[in-house]
Amino acid sequence: MPTALITGVTGQDGLYLSELLLAKGYEVYGLVRGQNNPKVDVVRRIDGLKLLYGDLTDLSSLLRAVHSARPDEIYNLGAISYVAYSWENARLTSDVTGMGVLNMLEATRLYCADDPGRVRFYQASSSEMFGKVQEVPQRESTLLWPRSPYGVSKVYGHYMTINYRESYGMHASSGILFNHESPRRGPEFVTRKVTRAVARIVLGLQETLELGNLDARRDWGFAGDYVEAMWLMLQQETADDYVISTGETHSIRELLDVAFAHAGIADWTSYVSLNPELLRPAEVDLLIGDSTKAREQLGWKPKVGFEEMIRMMVDADVAEQRASVS
């Protein structure tokens, strides 16, 4: 039975990944920060998942967690992942999302110093690293030009992963994942913010929705598909970096079209207002990935399309909001 350790296990990706690995017969450990973490109850519902406590900013706690789990695979998903918040607290974002990667890599290196390739390491890189895009579509070789403290921190972690792979011979791979969503997405992210608001509007619980840049375009996929790509990366004989994306781009306006239409509202314009305070200080206007390498080398491709995913999220939010008032 292989063993995996997942940081950021309480997040959307951590939940899907833990379920995937458990279904494949893994022994799975999830790292959570602090015993009063409000999201711990969510992961405790996953049958078979074992919890360890640690903090990405505390190397000693990560060493203890690695020695306790004795993993064959480590998936470093932990981060402060809300881009807008990264401007409000750039230092904390840098410590967790950037330096946290270094701490996790170092804990892994020390644990398997006698055989650097014994533990396979996955780093959750991000399409936000491309920022002010220098090439369309974006691929593994595209110049990185981050436009937020979050993006800068992810670039640091990405290159540190490459450095540990090249310096110490570690089996360390990075997945440059484009936006991936699901009903488990946090309500602060724009897709879930929209689908949750749509649900509340049709149920009479909310009147309007405030958004920022409606013309920003993203390559949106389903998180359940993307965690499979993470696993496939660590099954390869040689570690490498892969763009994971759908190769399609959609605007916030298209997101609104699909979400409101699924709820029976053909014209959403009277329900949506623009709030300049929600605009990013430095906007990323167009992200679209080229996942040819992942498709050819990993045999991966997305299964859930954009409209199907948004409809899934609206249905889940309608059910959740209805249950909350019943």
MORAPE-V512426 format. One record per backbone hydrogen bond with DSSP energy under -1.0 kcal/mol. CO is the residue of the C=O (numbers start at 1). NH is the residue of the N-H. E is the energy in kcal/mol with one decimal. If there is no record, write none. Layout:
# MORAPE-V512426
co:CO nh:NH e:E
co:CO nh:NH e:E
This chain:
# MORAPE-V512426
co:2 nh:27 e:-2.7
co:3 nh:72 e:-3.0
co:3 nh:73 e:-1.8
co:4 nh:29 e:-2.8
co:5 nh:75 e:-2.9
co:6 nh:31 e:-3.1
co:7 nh:77 e:-1.0
co:8 nh:11 e:-1.5
co:11 nh:15 e:-2.3
co:12 nh:16 e:-1.9
co:13 nh:17 e:-3.0
co:14 nh:18 e:-2.3
co:15 nh:19 e:-1.9
co:16 nh:20 e:-2.2
co:17 nh:21 e:-2.8
co:18 nh:22 e:-2.4
co:19 nh:23 e:-2.0
co:20 nh:24 e:-1.1
co:21 nh:26 e:-2.5
co:22 nh:25 e:-1.5
co:27 nh:4 e:-2.6
co:28 nh:50 e:-2.5
co:29 nh:6 e:-2.7
co:30 nh:52 e:-2.7
co:32 nh:54 e:-2.3
co:34 nh:37 e:-1.2
co:37 nh:40 e:-1.7
co:39 nh:43 e:-1.1
co:40 nh:44 e:-1.9
co:43 nh:46 e:-1.7
co:46 nh:49 e:-1.6
co:50 nh:30 e:-3.1
co:52 nh:32 e:-2.7
co:55 nh:58 e:-2.2
co:58 nh:62 e:-1.5
co:59 nh:63 e:-2.4
co:60 nh:64 e:-2.1
co:61 nh:65 e:-2.0
co:62 nh:66 e:-2.6
co:63 nh:67 e:-2.3
co:64 nh:68 e:-1.9
co:65 nh:69 e:-2.5
co:66 nh:70 e:-2.7
co:72 nh:120 e:-2.7
co:73 nh:5 e:-2.2
co:74 nh:122 e:-2.9
co:75 nh:7 e:-2.5
co:75 nh:77 e:-1.3
co:76 nh:124 e:-1.8
co:79 nh:81 e:-1.0
co:85 nh:89 e:-1.9
co:89 nh:93 e:-2.1
co:90 nh:94 e:-2.3
co:91 nh:95 e:-2.4
co:92 nh:96 e:-2.5
co:93 nh:97 e:-2.4
co:94 nh:98 e:-1.1
co:94 nh:99 e:-2.6
co:98 nh:101 e:-1.2
co:98 nh:102 e:-1.1
co:99 nh:103 e:-2.5
co:100 nh:104 e:-2.1
co:101 nh:105 e:-2.8
co:102 nh:106 e:-2.7
co:103 nh:107 e:-2.4
co:104 nh:108 e:-2.0
co:105 nh:109 e:-2.8
co:106 nh:110 e:-2.6
co:107 nh:111 e:-1.7
co:108 nh:112 e:-2.1
co:112 nh:115 e:-1.2
co:115 nh:118 e:-2.5
co:120 nh:74 e:-3.0
co:121 nh:173 e:-2.9
co:122 nh:76 e:-3.2
co:123 nh:125 e:-1.4
co:123 nh:175 e:-2.2
co:125 nh:177 e:-1.3
co:126 nh:129 e:-1.6
co:127 nh:130 e:-1.8
co:129 nh:145 e:-1.1
co:131 nh:133 e:-1.7
co:138 nh:290 e:-2.8
co:139 nh:142 e:-1.6
co:145 nh:132 e:-2.5
co:148 nh:152 e:-2.6
co:149 nh:153 e:-2.2
co:150 nh:154 e:-2.3
co:151 nh:155 e:-2.1
co:152 nh:156 e:-2.0
co:153 nh:157 e:-2.2
co:154 nh:158 e:-2.5
co:155 nh:159 e:-2.7
co:156 nh:160 e:-2.3
co:157 nh:161 e:-1.9
co:158 nh:162 e:-1.9
co:159 nh:163 e:-2.5
co:160 nh:164 e:-2.4
co:161 nh:165 e:-2.0
co:162 nh:166 e:-2.5
co:163 nh:167 e:-2.9
co:164 nh:168 e:-2.1
co:164 nh:170 e:-1.1
co:170 nh:172 e:-1.7
co:171 nh:121 e:-3.3
co:173 nh:123 e:-2.7
co:174 nh:242 e:-2.3
co:175 nh:125 e:-1.2
co:175 nh:177 e:-1.6
co:176 nh:244 e:-2.2
co:177 nh:127 e:-1.9
co:179 nh:221 e:-2.4
co:181 nh:223 e:-2.6
co:182 nh:185 e:-1.9
co:186 nh:189 e:-1.7
co:189 nh:193 e:-3.0
co:190 nh:194 e:-2.3
co:191 nh:195 e:-2.6
co:192 nh:196 e:-2.6
co:193 nh:197 e:-1.8
co:194 nh:198 e:-2.7
co:195 nh:199 e:-2.0
co:196 nh:200 e:-2.2
co:197 nh:201 e:-2.6
co:198 nh:202 e:-2.5
co:199 nh:203 e:-1.3
co:200 nh:205 e:-3.3
co:200 nh:206 e:-1.0
co:201 nh:204 e:-1.3
co:209 nh:273 e:-2.7
co:211 nh:275 e:-2.8
co:214 nh:253 e:-1.5
co:216 nh:252 e:-1.2
co:217 nh:287 e:-1.2
co:218 nh:250 e:-2.5
co:221 nh:181 e:-2.9
co:222 nh:225 e:-1.2
co:222 nh:226 e:-1.6
co:223 nh:227 e:-1.9
co:226 nh:230 e:-1.4
co:227 nh:231 e:-1.9
co:228 nh:232 e:-2.3
co:229 nh:233 e:-2.0
co:230 nh:234 e:-1.2
co:232 nh:235 e:-1.1
co:233 nh:236 e:-1.1
co:240 nh:174 e:-1.0
co:242 nh:176 e:-3.3
co:244 nh:178 e:-2.6
co:250 nh:218 e:-2.7
co:251 nh:255 e:-2.0
co:252 nh:256 e:-2.4
co:253 nh:257 e:-2.4
co:254 nh:258 e:-2.4
co:255 nh:259 e:-2.4
co:256 nh:260 e:-2.5
co:257 nh:261 e:-2.0
co:258 nh:262 e:-2.0
co:260 nh:265 e:-2.9
co:261 nh:264 e:-1.5
co:268 nh:271 e:-2.1
co:271 nh:209 e:-2.6
co:273 nh:211 e:-2.2
co:275 nh:278 e:-2.3
co:276 nh:279 e:-1.7
co:285 nh:217 e:-3.2
co:288 nh:138 e:-3.0
co:291 nh:295 e:-2.4
co:292 nh:296 e:-2.6
co:293 nh:297 e:-2.9
co:294 nh:298 e:-1.6
co:294 nh:300 e:-1.5
co:305 nh:309 e:-2.3
co:306 nh:310 e:-2.3
co:307 nh:311 e:-2.5
co:308 nh:312 e:-2.1
co:309 nh:313 e:-2.1
co:310 nh:314 e:-2.5
co:311 nh:315 e:-2.5
co:312 nh:316 e:-2.1
co:313 nh:317 e:-2.3
co:314 nh:318 e:-2.6
co:315 nh:319 e:-2.2
co:316 nh:320 e:-2.2
co:317 nh:321 e:-2.8
co:318 nh:322 e:-2.4
co:319 nh:323 e:-2.0
co:320 nh:324 e:-1.7
